[in-house]
């Protein structure tokens, strides 16, 4: 099987590439800098240049591909800077332009892959309290919700080309290789860990191994199409997450961080920490996917 990955040098994309390569599949990673191979990218994966705007220069790769996984997009987190007007524009455009490029390549192709796995996030649903969110929940409001909604809609034209489209709405991905868990674990390492804000906001989390396995499951199962929440079946509140994280790390979890301080430091980006979404993987469960790490403590113990 040949799989093309955009965003293949990121946390999820590189892990997916390693998994596919280890099973003998051909992997093509689209990147603006094909001459630079990050250590996270397997040597067997082939790097192909693209401008992340059109199908120019790489659309021929689509002709014999079996699947495209579209994960490209600028980071949302603080490592990319605060959400200024220009950064918010870059966050949106990095996703829509890359997706336009994928659609353009598929439109050019005489033979097309069977499936497009389209990246998105559970931010699609907007902020919620303790309401359980399945894929049937309506779209929400706010910057993050609007980004995911436009991102998803940009890939919709591939369905008219006969390509099966699967939209993965990913939650907080837990990995020992970086990402959100590294940020959440740092205060605990310094013995000042605790809940953020009220602590009652829900975190819909998922182990990186389950993200990769679920994507491969969705590629392989032809009956799967539409939206899928890529989250573990047991979301927890921020307070519970902090308590379990401290337990696993052998650190206290007693120092709460007031919400106003987070807002003062992060501005609008504080939504990443203070807004909750109790999303569950209803569609994945119905499709028969079996989670490797359904419970938070087991996932964290594996990672630590």
Residue pairs with C-beta under 8 A, 6 or more apart in sequence:
1 20
1 25
1 26
1 66
1 67
1 219
2 25
2 26
2 27
2 28
2 64
2 65
2 66
2 67
3 20
3 25
3 26
3 27
3 28
3 65
3 66
3 67
3 68
3 69
3 219
4 28
4 29
4 30
4 61
4 62
4 65
4 67
4 68
4 69
4 113
5 13
5 16
5 17
5 27
5 28
5 29
5 30
5 68
5 69
5 71
6 13
6 30
6 50
6 52
6 68
6 69
6 70
6 71
6 72
6 98
6 101
6 102
7 13
7 70
7 71
7 72
7 73
7 98
7 119
8 14
8 16
8 17
8 27
8 29
8 30
8 31
8 41
8 45
8 71
9 29
9 31
9 38
9 40
9 41
10 71
11 173
11 175
11 177
11 178
11 179
11 208
12 71
12 170
12 173
12 208
12 211
12 212
12 215
13 29
13 69
13 71
14 38
14 40
14 41
14 42
15 40
15 175
15 177
15 208
15 211
15 212
16 69
16 211
16 212
16 215
16 216
17 27
17 29
17 41
17 42
17 45
18 40
18 42
19 212
19 213
19 216
20 27
20 216
21 27
21 42
21 44
21 45
22 42
26 46
27 42
27 44
27 45
27 46
28 45
28 46
28 47
28 48
28 61
28 65
29 41
29 45
29 46
29 47
29 48
30 48
30 49
30 50
30 52
30 58
30 72
31 47
31 48
31 49
31 50
32 49
32 50
32 51
32 52
33 49
34 47
34 48
34 49
37 43
37 47
40 177
41 47
48 58
48 61
49 57
49 58
50 56
50 57
50 58
50 101
51 57
51 101
52 72
52 94
52 97
52 98
52 101
53 97
53 98
53 100
53 101
54 100
54 101
54 104
55 62
55 101
55 102
55 104
55 105
55 106
55 107
55 108
58 105
59 104
59 105
59 108
59 109
61 105
62 68
62 105
62 106
62 108
62 109
62 111
62 112
62 113
63 109
63 110
63 111
64 111
65 113
66 113
66 114
66 115
66 219
67 113
67 114
67 115
67 116
67 117
67 219
68 102
68 106
68 113
68 115
68 116
68 117
69 116
69 117
69 119
69 215
69 219
70 98
70 99
70 102
70 116
70 117
70 118
70 119
70 155
71 119
72 94
72 95
72 98
72 99
72 119
73 91
73 94
73 95
73 98
73 119
73 151
74 80
74 87
74 90
74 91
74 94
74 95
76 91
76 144
76 269
76 272
77 180
77 183
77 269
77 272
78 183
78 266
78 269
80 87
81 87
82 266
82 267
82 268
82 269
83 91
83 143
83 267
83 268
83 269
88 143
91 147
92 147
92 150
92 151
95 119
95 147
95 150
95 151
95 154
96 150
96 151
96 154
99 118
99 151
99 154
99 155
100 154
102 116
102 155
102 158
103 154
103 155
103 157
103 158
106 112
106 113
106 116
106 158
106 161
106 163
107 157
107 161
112 161
112 162
112 163
113 163
114 163
114 164
114 222
115 163
115 164
115 165
115 166
115 218
115 219
115 222
116 155
116 158
116 163
116 164
116 165
116 166
117 166
117 168
117 215
117 218
117 219
118 151
118 152
118 155
118 165
118 166
118 167
118 168
119 151
119 168
119 170
120 148
120 151
120 152
120 167
120 168
120 169
120 170
120 227
121 144
121 148
121 169
121 170
121 171
122 133
122 169
122 170
122 171
122 204
122 229
122 231
122 277
122 279
123 140
123 142
123 144
123 145
123 147
123 148
123 277
124 139
124 140
124 145
124 148
124 149
124 152
124 169
125 133
125 137
125 138
125 139
125 140
125 145
125 277
125 279
126 139
126 140
126 141
126 142
126 144
126 145
127 140
127 142
127 271
127 275
127 276
127 277
128 140
128 202
128 276
128 277
128 278
129 200
129 201
129 276
129 278
130 200
130 202
130 276
130 278
131 278
132 278
132 280
133 204
133 229
133 277
133 278
133 279
133 280
134 229
134 279
134 280
134 282
134 283
135 169
135 226
135 227
135 228
135 229
135 282
135 283
136 282
139 145
139 149
142 271
142 275
143 268
143 271
144 271
148 169
152 167
152 227
155 165
155 167
156 165
158 165
159 165
164 222
164 224
164 225
165 225
165 226
166 218
166 224
166 225
166 226
166 228
167 226
167 227
167 228
168 214
168 215
168 218
168 228
168 230
169 227
169 228
169 229
169 230
169 279
170 206
170 211
170 230
170 231
171 203
171 204
171 205
171 206
171 229
171 230
171 231
171 232
171 235
171 277
171 279
172 180
172 203
172 204
172 205
172 206
173 179
173 180
173 205
173 206
173 207
173 208
173 211
174 180
174 181
174 205
174 206
174 207
174 208
174 299
174 300
174 303
175 181
175 207
175 208
175 303
176 303
176 304
177 208
181 303
184 241
184 242
184 245
185 193
185 245
185 249
187 193
187 194
187 255
187 257
188 242
188 245
188 246
188 249
188 251
188 252
188 253
189 249
189 251
191 251
191 252
192 255
193 242
193 245
193 246
193 249
193 251
193 252
193 253
193 254
193 255
194 242
194 253
194 254
194 255
194 256
194 257
195 238
195 239
195 242
195 253
195 256
195 257
196 238
196 242
196 256
196 257
196 259
196 262
196 273
196 274
197 238
197 257
197 258
197 259
197 262
197 273
197 274
198 238
198 259
198 274
199 237
199 238
199 239
199 242
199 256
200 237
200 238
200 239
200 276
201 237
201 238
201 274
201 275
201 276
202 235
202 236
202 237
202 238
202 276
202 277
202 278
203 235
203 236
203 237
203 238
203 241
203 276
204 229
204 231
204 232
204 235
204 277
204 278
204 279
204 280
205 231
205 232
205 235
205 236
205 241
205 296
205 299
206 230
206 231
206 232
206 293
207 232
207 292
207 293
207 299
207 302
207 303
209 292
209 293
209 302
210 230
210 232
210 291
210 292
210 293
211 230
213 289
213 292
214 228
214 230
214 284
214 289
215 230
217 224
217 284
217 287
217 289
218 224
218 228
218 287
221 287
223 287
224 283
224 287
226 283
227 283
228 281
228 283
228 284
228 287
229 279
229 280
229 281
229 282
229 283
229 284
230 281
230 284
231 279
231 280
231 281
232 281
232 291
232 293
232 294
232 295
232 296
232 299
233 280
233 281
233 285
233 291
233 294
234 294
234 295
234 296
235 277
235 278
235 279
235 280
236 244
236 296
237 276
238 273
238 276
240 296
241 296
242 253
243 253
244 296
244 297
244 300
245 253
245 300
246 252
246 253
247 253
247 297
248 297
248 300
248 301
248 304
249 304
259 270
259 274
262 270
262 273
262 274
263 270
263 274
266 272
266 273
281 289
281 291
293 299
293 302
